[in-house]
Amino acid sequence: MKTAYRLKEMGKNFCRCGIAGWCLEVVFTSAESIAIHDWRLMGKTSLLMFPIYGMGALLAPIGRGVDQWLQVRPGEALALRDKIFRHGILYMVLIFVAEYLSGTWLRTMGVCPWDYTGRHSNIDGLIRLDFAPLWFMTGLLFEQITKKRGG
């Protein structure tokens, strides 16, 4: 029974992260159009992005595991600012790794929906290091939207 509940929650969280990621991408790409003076503010995403963003549901459990692993003294609480920094950095790195690996895989099939080639601070056209603050914040957002609700 407990396993079924956890799977159901993970499925809900996968959908929450997938939908939130889609929304963030549409907002971000529509805001980018301002730079090219396209005042229609057309945003875009791909259906392929849903499962990639959905994997954000794994971030909070990984963060909790790292917190347990790094805990100096049993029961010691981590200061909020330290937790935010630790989790933000961890999630940012994990998102970069997921973006790079999924992009590499999708590119081999000729269906990668993004290509950063020629853009500032890109690596193999698959990730942009200047997106680090965005991924830092996105990881923390995913942690919040997948948080167990009291009730």
PyMOL commands that set and color helices and strands:
alter all, ss='L'
color gray80, all
select helices_A, chain A and resi 2-36+49-70+80-108+129-145
alter helices_A, ss='H'
color red, helices_A
select strands_A, chain A and resi 122-123+127-128
alter strands_A, ss='S'
color yellow, strands_A
deselect
rebuild
show_as cartoon
